[in-house]
Amino acid sequence: MTEFWEANFIDKQEMWGFEPAKSALLTKDLFVENGVSNMLIPGIGYGRNAQIFRDNGMTVTGIEISRTAIDLAKKHYGTDLNIYHGSVTDMPFDDKKYDGIFCYALIHLLDNNERAELINNCYNQLNESGYMVFTAVTKEAANFGKGKRISKDRYEFHEGAKIFYYDKEAVQAEFSKAGLVEIIDVNENQPMFLIKCRKV
């Protein structure tokens, strides 16, 4: 996975542009409404989804597997943006608790055990009453069922990217013990679920 993302960021640099994703804007509103002051972004990439939270007074910490992406984030958003270099599968990187966690388009790239571990590790790093929001590709995506079948609902359409495609039953199964509050359909560059959880 490291090699895949490092090669992509070296080759394509700021491949998604600089505008935040729709999901980031929706999550920003949720976090502002609920007084989130510090947050974690696992898989922060080059930071395009981080700035909207910083602009609204939140302190952002990131985790990123690609050194090139981290360098791009520092270049565009400042050296004061704290990013841990490593895989989300190695969480936690600190012993802090966060008011909010936003994990965009990452969880579906992991296998069953890694997804369960990521959800659990994020939940454990939330403050009481904190929110965590994940986005995940759905079975409505054009590439669902295409390419090499890895396991149930998981396919490798592009070499190196093994994607698990969610339906609402899968979301319920994986997030029900992590304070699942709401599942929203959101169309980014492909159909996704915005999955809201709250620690209670």
PyMOL commands that set and color helices and strands:
alter all, ss='L'
color gray80, all
select helices_A, chain A and resi 2-12+22-33+51-54+67-77+88-90+107-109+112-124+168-178
alter helices_A, ss='H'
color red, helices_A
select strands_A, chain A and resi 38-42+59-64+82-85+98-103+126-137+148-151+154-158+161-164+180-187+191-198
alter strands_A, ss='S'
color yellow, strands_A
deselect
rebuild
show_as cartoon
